[in-house]
Amino acid sequence: MIEIRNEQEAFDNPLFLDRLSQLLRKILAEHQAAHYGVSLLLCDNPTIQELNALYRGKDYATDVLSFSLQEGEPLEDFSQTVREDEDGDIYQMLGDIVLSTEKAKAQAKENDLSWEGEIARLAIHGALHLLGYDHEKDEHEEKEMFAKQDEYLQWFLTRYPEYATEDGPTPPESLSIP
């Protein structure tokens, strides 16, 4: 179950959000985590700056934050980690991804992506963190994480080339789409 909460009136694209949900489900499934839920919050710079300061002690706006509910001290209140979907099925939350759409818009051109493409890149990055990847751990882990990130972004841009920019990378036609 992917829950997306968009707090940005400036970014309102329901079709893209559905495609982003598909991308996150694919990532979870390929990591044997399809039974987990992930929440994604699209917010502005002040909101993400506040969260970055509160939880990481870094008082600046960042592009993406990930909050795993599967690591660290066990919670006494499991209502934070267990949810019920619209069919009444219970699922466990893997964690939360918080993404600044303002940062994404500012970074899109430098990463040769559309605004949506950069949001997808950041969502992939956040999801990989929730799955245990950590680019700050060591060089090997960093290479592995960014290779996975590039692989998923390439899959997404191949499937939805409208999210690449004219100046950005053109997805190769040779990639197979499941």
ZIJOWO-V97627 format. One record per residue. RES is the residue in one letter. PSI is psi in whole degrees, -180 to 180 (none if undefined). OMEGA is omega as a letter, one per 30 degrees, with the letter a starting at -180 (999 if undefined). Layout:
[[RES;PSI;OMEGA] [RES;PSI;OMEGA]]
//
This chain:
[[M;125;l] [I;124;l] [E;122;l] [I;126;l] [R;116;a] [N;111;l] [E;12;a] [Q;111;l] [E;-31;a] [A;-26;l] [F;100;a] [D;95;a] [N;84;a] [P;-39;l] [L;-45;l] [F;-43;a] [L;-36;l] [D;-43;l] [R;-37;l] [L;-40;l] [S;-42;l] [Q;-43;l] [L;-46;a] [L;-39;l] [R;-40;l] [K;-47;a] [I;-47;l] [L;-46;a] [A;-42;a] [E;-10;l] [H;24;a] [Q;40;a] [A;24;a] [A;-22;a] [H;-3;l] [Y;157;l] [G;153;l] [V;137;l] [S;143;l] [L;123;l] [L;122;l] [L;118;a] [C;-174;l] [D;176;a] [N;-45;l] [P;-38;l] [T;-47;a] [I;-31;l] [Q;-43;l] [E;-44;l] [L;-39;l] [N;-40;l] [A;-44;a] [L;-46;a] [Y;-20;a] [R;-5;a] [G;21;a] [K;107;a] [D;67;l] [Y;158;l] [A;131;l] [T;176;a] [D;-39;a] [V;142;l] [L;146;l] [S;135;l] [F;103;a] [S;138;l] [L;8;a] [Q;1;l] [E;166;a] [G;-160;a] [E;139;l] [P;144;l] [L;144;l] [E;-27;l] [D;99;a] [F;-2;l] [S;-21;l] [Q;-24;a] [T;-9;a] [V;134;l] [R;165;l] [E;131;l] [D;-178;a] [E;-19;l] [D;1;a] [G;3;l] [D;140;l] [I;136;l] [Y;155;a] [Q;138;l] [M;132;l] [L;-40;l] [G;-169;a] [D;141;l] [I;131;l] [V;129;a] [L;131;l] [S;115;l] [T;-27;l] [E;-45;l] [K;-42;a] [A;-43;a] [K;-41;a] [A;-33;a] [Q;-15;a] [A;-49;a] [K;-43;a] [E;-21;l] [N;11;l] [D;45;a] [L;161;l] [S;172;l] [W;-46;l] [E;-39;l] [G;-40;l] [E;-38;l] [I;-42;l] [A;-44;l] [R;-44;a] [L;-37;l] [A;-40;l] [I;-47;a] [H;-47;l] [G;-41;l] [A;-41;l] [L;-38;l] [H;-44;l] [L;-29;a] [L;3;l] [G;-3;l] [Y;142;a] [D;103;a] [H;-12;l] [E;-6;a] [K;-58;l] [D;172;a] [E;-39;l] [H;-46;l] [E;-38;l] [E;-47;l] [K;-42;a] [E;-45;a] [M;-46;a] [F;-29;l] [A;-44;l] [K;-44;l] [Q;-46;l] [D;-39;l] [E;-46;a] [Y;-37;l] [L;-41;l] [Q;-42;l] [W;-47;a] [F;-46;a] [L;-28;l] [T;-41;l] [R;-36;a] [Y;75;a] [P;-16;l] [E;-13;l] [Y;-2;l] [A;154;l] [T;166;l] [E;-35;a] [D;-14;a] [G;-176;a] [P;138;l] [T;123;a] [P;136;l] [P;144;l] [E;-16;a] [S;-15;a] [L;133;l] [S;141;l] [I;120;l] [P;none;999]]
//
